[in-house]
Amino acid sequence: MENPSILDRFNKWARTSVTLKLISIGILILILLIPTSMLTSLIRERQNIRDNATDEVSSKWGLQQTIGGPVISVPYKETVKDENGFIEEVTRYAHFLPDQVNITGTVLPEKRYRGIYVVMLYKAQLHVSGSFSHPDFDLLNIAVSDLLPADAFMSVGIPDLKGINESVTMKVNNESFAFGPGIPVGDIFYSGMSFQFPLGTDSMYHFEFDISINGSSSLSFLPFGKETNVQLISPWGSPSFEGAFLPDSRSVNDSGFTATWKVLQLNRNYPQQGTGSFIPGIPNIGDRFDSNESDAAAFGVKLLLPIDEYQKTLRSVKYCIMFIIITFLTFFFVEVLSKRRIHAIQYLLVGSAICLFYVLLLSISEHLRFSSSYLVSCVSILILVTAYVRFVFKNNMLTAVFAGILAILYGFFYSLLQLEDYSLLLGSIGLFIILATIMYLTRKVDWYGNE
């Protein structure tokens, strides 16, 4: 039978040991890492559901659109030797970009809903005009005798042809040509429209056409002209100008935006003519051009929704562990300073309430603005935790102090979310103040229990 005095001493040590309490708090924090990681997964899951809803609606209306061209393509014969040494004649294509491209248009935004999710769509009315010089085949070392000018065609690249609302007719000099679907060869565009354009002897080809096209989220353009000018007008007040070039001039306000671009051939990394796939970086259908990944130098505008609640909620979850640590430290110092014992289960329940705050924030922000969702979630958890610790502390002053600390923390972390550019500065100052306060409050604590 064990000596009762040893058990008594052990129980007393377990109840009063600061070291054991800190170890217990550390273990509880590690346990709460599990629901914290699950919160991140939950937010990403809801975000994926939103993105799937957006893709479903966009696929039926029109995906992200990137307008490229027009391009004149002329086939020619080339004699090659195959791997077996036999000589054969194959058909290649020479492609010529325009001298001048001018695009003016209006982008009309339209919101559609899929369940609780908002999908940003648009309808663009574009007028495209410009000119070509007669193709100079000497620049490509192609003999005139190898050319097939009667089989030449003109093409315009459009990623998602479902978005075209009306038939498109191009006027070249004084002749009209109706576009048909598809492009005979995928050297330049993988998707688009084209028409047969038997090459004549004109020194210049002036063209113009109008196109009404549906799309979702973003509208981009390829700078295929020696000089490419684009002017867009829209009643949407939250644009993001993306791609390889920013607008030369822009005006953005609550009633909409106006933006103009001017891009020269010297601003991009490919020539005005070439054979085969000489323009790099054309993306697959639905992809958005990224100037850091694509050499095609696309530019344009993205219609942003004013608030992405998932991104803000995901950012707020990053502070969850810090919030739990500060709350547990507050509990711990209440124990140390007031000599009142708080059980580990009580720590765990309060930590669970803090995790629940982020679930409330996520679910409510899908229906309300983020700021309103944060306020509702914050007040709900504050009331819950304050009512609970009132019975734990059995002291109105301590309860009021604890509730005030929680309210300050929620306000502090909300400020971090709002001041994105200054979050590091504000966060470091806040942590300094917290550490200084802890050091001040514990300056006279006898950690070894010698007194």
MARTI-494693 format. One record per residue (C-alpha): x, y, z. Coordinates in steps of 0.2 Angstrom, whole numbers, padded with zeros to 4 digits, always signed. Last residue first. Layout:
# MARTI-494693
XYZ ...
//
This chain:
# MARTI-494693
+0036+0164-0002 +0046+0150-0011 +0032+0146-0024 +0045+0145-0038 +0036+0157-0049 +0035+0170-0036 +0025+0183-0045 +0031+0201-0043 +0034+0206-0061 +0019+0196-0067 +0008+0211-0071 +0022+0221-0079 +0029+0207-0090 +0012+0202-0096 +0008+0220-0101 +0025+0222-0110 +0021+0206-0119 +0004+0212-0125 +0011+0229-0130 +0024+0221-0140 +0012+0210-0148 +0001+0224-0153 +0016+0234-0160 +0021+0219-0171 +0003+0216-0177 +0001+0234-0182 +0017+0234-0192 +0013+0218-0200 -0005+0222-0204 +0000+0239-0212 -0004+0234-0230 -0019+0224-0225 -0026+0237-0214 -0044+0229-0213 -0039+0211-0207 -0027+0218-0194 -0040+0230-0188 -0052+0215-0186 -0038+0207-0176 -0037+0222-0164 -0056+0223-0162 -0058+0205-0158 -0043+0206-0145 -0050+0222-0137 -0067+0213-0135 -0058+0198-0127 -0048+0209-0115 -0064+0218-0110 -0073+0202-0107 -0058+0196-0096 -0058+0213-0086 -0077+0212-0084 -0076+0194-0077 -0062+0199-0066 -0072+0213-0058 -0088+0203-0057 -0080+0189-0047 -0086+0171-0047 -0071+0167-0059 -0079+0151-0066 -0097+0156-0065 -0093+0173-0073 -0082+0164-0085 -0097+0156-0094 -0108+0172-0096 -0092+0181-0103 -0089+0166-0115 -0106+0166-0122 -0109+0184-0123 -0092+0187-0131 -0095+0173-0143 -0112+0180-0149 -0104+0198-0150 -0090+0193-0161 -0100+0182-0172 -0113+0197-0175 -0099+0209-0177 -0089+0198-0189 -0104+0195-0200 -0108+0213-0201 -0090+0217-0207 -0090+0203-0219 -0106+0208-0227 -0121+0196-0224 -0127+0179-0232 -0111+0169-0235 -0103+0180-0221 -0114+0171-0208 -0108+0154-0211 -0089+0159-0211 -0090+0170-0196 -0100+0157-0186 -0087+0144-0190 -0074+0156-0185 -0082+0160-0169 -0083+0142-0165 -0064+0141-0164 -0065+0154-0150 -0079+0144-0141 -0068+0128-0142 -0054+0137-0133 -0067+0142-0119 -0072+0124-0117 -0054+0118-0117 -0049+0130-0104 -0064+0125-0093 -0059+0107-0096 -0041+0111-0090 -0048+0116-0073 -0046+0134-0066 -0039+0137-0049 -0041+0154-0041 -0025+0161-0033 -0030+0178-0039 -0013+0183-0048 -0008+0165-0054 -0025+0159-0059 -0030+0175-0067 -0013+0174-0075 -0017+0157-0083 -0034+0163-0089 -0026+0178-0098 -0013+0166-0105 -0027+0155-0111 -0035+0169-0120 -0018+0175-0128 -0014+0157-0134 -0031+0155-0141 -0031+0172-0151 -0013+0167-0157 -0020+0151-0163 -0034+0159-0172 -0024+0172-0181 -0023+0163-0197 -0042+0160-0196 -0044+0179-0200 -0035+0177-0216 -0046+0163-0222 -0061+0173-0217 -0055+0187-0227 -0052+0176-0242 -0069+0168-0240 -0078+0184-0239 -0072+0190-0256 -0079+0208-0256 -0082+0221-0270 -0085+0207-0283 -0071+0211-0296 -0074+0213-0315 -0057+0209-0322 -0049+0220-0335 -0037+0218-0350 -0020+0214-0356 -0012+0199-0365 +0007+0199-0368 +0008+0183-0377 +0024+0178-0367 +0013+0170-0354 +0018+0166-0336 +0022+0182-0327 +0009+0192-0338 -0004+0180-0333 -0018+0177-0346 -0034+0169-0338 -0038+0151-0343 -0055+0147-0349 -0050+0138-0365 -0031+0134-0365 -0018+0148-0365 -0008+0156-0379 +0009+0158-0372 +0021+0158-0387 +0018+0166-0404 +0028+0158-0418 +0016+0143-0419 +0019+0139-0438 +0027+0153-0448 +0030+0171-0444 +0025+0189-0446 +0023+0204-0435 +0037+0199-0423 +0036+0191-0405 +0041+0197-0388 +0030+0212-0384 +0032+0231-0381 +0041+0234-0397 +0025+0230-0406 +0017+0245-0398 +0003+0245-0385 -0009+0259-0381 -0022+0256-0368 -0038+0266-0363 -0049+0264-0347 -0066+0271-0342 -0074+0265-0326 -0091+0264-0317 -0103+0274-0307 -0094+0271-0291 -0078+0278-0298 -0064+0273-0309 -0055+0284-0323 -0041+0276-0333 -0027+0282-0343 -0012+0273-0351 -0020+0257-0345 -0009+0244-0336 +0000+0231-0347 +0005+0213-0346 -0011+0207-0338 -0023+0214-0326 -0034+0230-0323 -0045+0226-0308 -0062+0234-0310 -0074+0238-0295 -0086+0252-0301 -0095+0242-0315 -0104+0255-0327 -0092+0250-0341 -0082+0259-0354 -0067+0251-0363 -0054+0259-0375 -0041+0248-0384 -0027+0254-0395 -0015+0242-0403 +0000+0248-0413 +0011+0236-0423 -0005+0226-0420 -0006+0209-0412 -0008+0216-0394 -0019+0202-0387 -0035+0207-0378 -0043+0202-0361 -0060+0202-0354 -0062+0195-0336 -0076+0188-0324 -0087+0179-0336 -0090+0181-0354 -0104+0186-0367 -0099+0193-0384 -0107+0206-0396 -0095+0208-0411 -0093+0223-0423 -0082+0223-0438 -0069+0233-0447 -0055+0230-0460 -0043+0240-0471 -0032+0230-0482 -0017+0239-0489 -0006+0236-0505 -0020+0227-0514 -0014+0212-0525 -0027+0199-0519 -0026+0186-0506 -0041+0174-0506 -0049+0177-0489 -0058+0162-0483 -0067+0165-0466 -0062+0163-0448 -0069+0161-0430 -0060+0156-0414 -0052+0142-0404 -0034+0135-0403 -0027+0151-0410 -0010+0154-0418 -0004+0138-0426 -0021+0129-0424 -0025+0127-0442 -0042+0128-0452 -0050+0140-0438 -0067+0136-0431 -0084+0144-0433 -0088+0154-0449 -0086+0173-0451 -0095+0182-0465 -0085+0193-0477 -0090+0210-0483 -0080+0219-0497 -0076+0237-0499 -0059+0237-0490 -0062+0222-0479 -0079+0222-0470 -0080+0209-0457 -0097+0200-0453 -0101+0193-0436 -0117+0183-0432 -0124+0187-0416 -0123+0183-0397 -0105+0175-0397 -0102+0168-0379 -0103+0150-0384 -0087+0153-0395 -0077+0152-0379 -0058+0156-0382 -0060+0169-0396 -0046+0171-0409 -0050+0180-0425 -0045+0173-0442 -0042+0177-0460 -0040+0164-0473 -0028+0161-0488 -0033+0146-0499 -0032+0157-0515 -0014+0163-0510 -0006+0146-0511 +0012+0150-0511 +0027+0140-0516 +0030+0149-0532 +0031+0166-0522 +0046+0159-0513 +0046+0160-0494 +0061+0167-0486 +0050+0174-0471 +0054+0192-0474 +0052+0189-0493 +0034+0184-0490 +0029+0202-0487 +0010+0202-0483 +0000+0217-0490 -0001+0229-0476 -0015+0226-0464 -0027+0239-0457 -0038+0242-0442 -0055+0241-0434 -0064+0232-0420 -0081+0238-0412 -0085+0229-0396 -0101+0226-0387 -0097+0216-0371 -0109+0206-0361 -0104+0203-0343 -0104+0189-0329 -0100+0190-0311 -0107+0175-0302 -0115+0177-0284 -0117+0162-0273 -0132+0158-0261 -0140+0146-0274 -0132+0150-0291 -0135+0168-0293 -0132+0179-0309 -0125+0197-0309 -0123+0206-0325 -0110+0218-0330 -0111+0228-0347 -0094+0230-0355 -0094+0244-0368 -0082+0244-0382 -0068+0252-0393 -0055+0242-0401 -0042+0249-0414 -0029+0237-0422 -0016+0244-0433 -0002+0235-0444 -0011+0219-0443 -0002+0202-0440 +0004+0190-0453 +0004+0171-0453 +0013+0159-0464 +0006+0142-0465 +0014+0125-0470 +0008+0112-0482 +0019+0097-0485 +0028+0090-0500 +0038+0074-0498 +0056+0067-0499 +0059+0050-0493 +0074+0048-0481 +0065+0036-0469 +0063+0050-0456 +0055+0062-0468 +0063+0074-0480 +0054+0090-0483 +0048+0100-0497 +0037+0115-0492 +0021+0121-0500 +0013+0137-0494 -0003+0142-0484 -0007+0160-0481 -0014+0166-0464 -0020+0184-0461 -0023+0187-0442 -0037+0197-0434 -0032+0196-0421 -0034+0191-0403 -0049+0193-0391 -0047+0184-0374 -0063+0179-0365 -0066+0172-0348 -0080+0159-0350 -0097+0161-0358 -0115+0159-0353 -0117+0140-0350 -0099+0137-0344 -0100+0153-0333 -0115+0146-0323 -0106+0130-0320 -0089+0138-0317 -0097+0150-0304 -0105+0136-0295 -0089+0126-0295 -0080+0142-0288 -0093+0143-0274 -0091+0125-0270 -0072+0127-0270 -0073+0142-0258 -0084+0131-0246 -0071+0118-0246 -0057+0130-0244 -0066+0137-0228 -0069+0120-0221 -0051+0115-0224 -0045+0130-0215 -0057+0127-0200 -0051+0109-0200 -0034+0115-0196 -0041+0125-0182 -0051+0110-0176 -0034+0100-0174 -0023+0114-0168 -0035+0114-0152 -0026+0098-0146 -0009+0107-0147 -0016+0122-0137 -0023+0110-0124 -0005+0101-0123 +0003+0118-0120 -0010+0123-0107 -0006+0107-0098 +0012+0110-0099 +0009+0128-0092 -0001+0120-0078 +0012+0107-0074 +0025+0121-0073 +0015+0132-0062 +0013+0118-0049 -0001+0121-0036 -0014+0107-0039 -0001+0094-0045 +0010+0098-0031 -0004+0096-0018 -0009+0080-0026 +0009+0074-0026 +0012+0079-0007 -0005+0070-0003 +0000+0055-0012 +0017+0054-0004 +0009+0057+0013 -0003+0042+0010 +0012+0030+0008 +0007+0017-0005 +0000+0000+0000 
//
